[in-house]
């Protein structure tokens, strides 16, 4: 495995994000903190065991809510900082239609998340857009905060086509997804990191497989049907592995909505299996880095 390089990032999307995508009612208040309070500690324990360094993309509204409720999730984020991980900006509101906003509204949203992260002791230097959907105008606001990189590009036309198919099928059934059926440019382009002089940012795309360009994300890599993709992720020379908090959800003990459990692949595979596959992948890859550890 010599000569490999690995970047690990984790989106800490809360349950409200998934309920919105699937057109489900908002999750109960009692489950609001499940990702920060239950899933995040599992990542931190595994990463400490393996010596992994990662970037955690934090949603500002979730951090604000957590701080108002006693700060148990915030304590885990501070623990992540103390362990050498990076905290980055995943927007405040996690609005999938952010690219339709005015520049002032975009900047205000990003700044609100930035302020909260700095309150924990972080020095944010990067951003990932909700649902990956971004454009030049949004990236200009990212650069205006003094950030050094964006990690929103998911160069996977197949993923975008699949998303459109799901949104269309939901519409046929009279259901509405919170996801945005536009922004195709966010799903095409280079697969390796590159500098964007027009906005002064590094773009650090999520890795995809050859040919079909299936995203190298936990949903596909760690699932029961992801053996080939897991092998590709293990063997490739460069890997930017994107994970989500739900990748280490306990499908039995965390109290997820039964409908969500049927819809989300992560929740149809046991936590034990997902944890074993992730441990094996990271062990085989050897050393890993946060995004900021490479591009800042």
N, C-alpha and C positions, 0 to 999 in steps of 0.2 A: 504493500500500500504506500510505498515511499513516493514522494512527489505530489501527494494529494493536498488540496486545500479545502477547508470546510468553513462555511459561515452558517450560523444557526440563528433564526429569529422566531419569536413567538408572539402572535397577536392575542391579546387578552380580551377578546370580544366576550361580552356578557350574554346571558340568555336572551335578553331583549333583542339583540341583533338576529339571533336565529329564529325567534318567534316572528320577527318582522319579515324575514326572507320567506318563511313558509306561510305567511298570512294568518298566523295564529294570534289569539288574544295575548295581551301582555302577560308575562309570567307573574306569579304571585310575589308580593314584596319579600316574603320569607326566603325566596331563592335568589334575590338580587345580587348577593355577594358570593355566590358559589364559585365563580371562576377565580376571583382574587383570594378567597379564603380557603378553598379546598384544592382546586386544580393547580394554582401557582405553587403552593408548598410541595406538591409532588414533583414538579419540574425542578425546583431548587434542590430537593433531596437527591434526585437522580443526577443532576448536573454536578453537585458537590462530589458525589460518589465517583463520577467519571472525569472530573477536572474540566468540564465543559464551560466555556464562556459564551453567553448569548445576548441578544438584544430583545428586550421585551417592549412591545408596542402597547402603550397604555391609552385607554379612552378617558378623557377628562371627566365626563359626567359621572362615570363609575367611581373614579377616585374621589370626586367631590362628595358623592353620596356616601361612600365608605367613611370618609373623614367625619361626616356629620353623624354617622351611626356608631362611632367609637374607634374607627381606624384600624380594624383587624387586618384588612387587606393592605392598607398603607404600611403596616408593620412588616408585612411580607415583602413589599416593594423596597423598603429600606434595607431589609435583609439581603435582597438581591443586589442592591448597590454595594453593600459591605462585602459581598462575595466576589465583586469584580464584574458583575453584569452591567449592561447598559440599559437605561430606560429611554425610550424614544416616543415621539408624538404620533398618536393615531387619531388625532382630532379630538375636539371636546364632545360634540354631539353625535359623532359617527353617523352623519347624514349621508345616505347613498347619493343624494342629488347635489352634493356640495359643489360640483362643477357648474351648476346652474346659478349659483349665488353671485352677488357682486364681489369685487375684490376686497372691499372693506369688510363685508360680512365674513368672507373666508379668513382674512387676516385675524379678525377678532376671535373667531372660533379657535384657530390654531394658537393664538396668544393665550387664551384662557387655559388651554391644556398645558402649554409651556409653563405658565406661572405655577400651576399646581405641581408639576413635576419638579420645578426648581425648589418649591417648598419642602420637598422630600430630601433635597440635597443633590438632585440630579443636575446634569448640565446637558440638556437635550441637544443633539446635533443632527437628527434625522427624522424623517416622516414617512408614514405609509398611509395612503388614501383609503377611506372606507370602500370596500368592494373593489379595490384596486383602481377605480375610475379616477383618472387625473388628466389634466391638460396643461398647456403652457402657462395659462393664467393662474391656475392653482399653484404651480411650481414657483412662479414669481413671488407669491406670498410666502411660500416655504423659505425661499432664499432671503426674503425681507426680514425674517426672524434671525438671520445669521447662521442658518443651518448649513451643513456641508454635503448632505446626501438625501436622496429620495429612494425609497425601496418599494414603489407602487407598481412597477412594471411586471406584469405576468404575461410573458410572450407566448400565449397559448390560444390560438384561434379556436381550437377544439373545445376549450373550456368556455369561451364566450358563446360559441354555438350551442353548447349544452345548456348554458344559462338561459339563452333566449328561448330554447325549446321548453324549458320548465316554466318560465314566465308565461309563454303562450298557452301551454296546457292549463295552467292555473286560471288564466283569463277565460278559457273555454268553459271551465267549471264554475265561473262566476267568482273566483277568488283573486285577490290582489296581493302580489309580492311587494315588499318594501325595496327590493333590489331594483337597480336601474337598467332599463333595456336600451342602453346607448353607450357610447364611449368605446367603440371597437378599437381605436388606436391604442388603448391601454393594454391590448391583448395581442399586439403584433410588435415586431422589432427585434433588436439584438438580444442574445441570450446571455451575454457576458457583461460585466460592469464596464461603463464608459462615462466619460466626462461630457457634460452638456454645457458648452460655453455660453449658450443663449440665456441660461439662468444661473450659471456658476455653481452647479450641483453635480455630484456624481450620481448616476443612476445605477442601482444595484438590483438587477432583476432577480426574481425568484427562478430557480432552475426548473427546466422542463426536460422531458425525455426527448431523444432524437425522433425525427420523422413525425410522429403524432403529436409531439409537444404536450404530453400529459404533465400537469404541474407536479413538481416534487414537493408536495405538501402532505402533512400528516394524514389527512382524510384518505388519500389514495395510497400512500406509501405504507401506512401502518395497518390498513384494513386486511380482512381475511383474503380478499382477492388481489392483493397487491404484491404478490411474490416476485413477479418479474420486475416491477418498478422498484421494489426494495433492493433487488440485486443490482439494478442499474445505478441506484443511488449509492450503494456500497462501493461500486467499482469505478465510477467516473472520476476523472482527475480533479475537476472543480465542482463543488456542490454548494448552492445556497438553499438550504432546507428551511422551508417555512412551516411552522407548527402553529396550532391554535390551542388556547387553554382547554378546550373541550377534548383535545386529543388525549389528555390524561384525566378525563372525567370518570368517575365511578358510576357506571350505568345502573348499579343496584342500590348504592348507598347515598347518592347525592340528591335524590328526590326530583328527577326530571319528569316532565309531562310525558305520559305514555305516547301521545301523538308525536311529540318531538323525537322520542326514542325510536319510533318507526321510521322517521324521515331522515334522521342524521346517521350516516354510516358509522361514525365513531361509537355511537351508543348501541350499535348492533353487534359490536365486537367487544369482548371482555377487556376490562382494564388490564388484567394480567397479561393478556396476549399483546395488547398495544405497548405496554411497558417493556415486555420482553423484546419485541421487535425494535423499539427505539433504542434500548440499551445495546442490543447487538449491532445496530447500524452505527451508533456513535462510537462504540468500542472499536469497530473495524476501521472507522475513518481516522481514528487517532485524535490529534489535537484539533480544536475548533476555535473560532474567534467570533466576537460580536462584529456587527457591521462597522460600528465606530472604531473598533480596534484595528481595522484595516484602512478605513477611508477618512479618518479624522486625525 
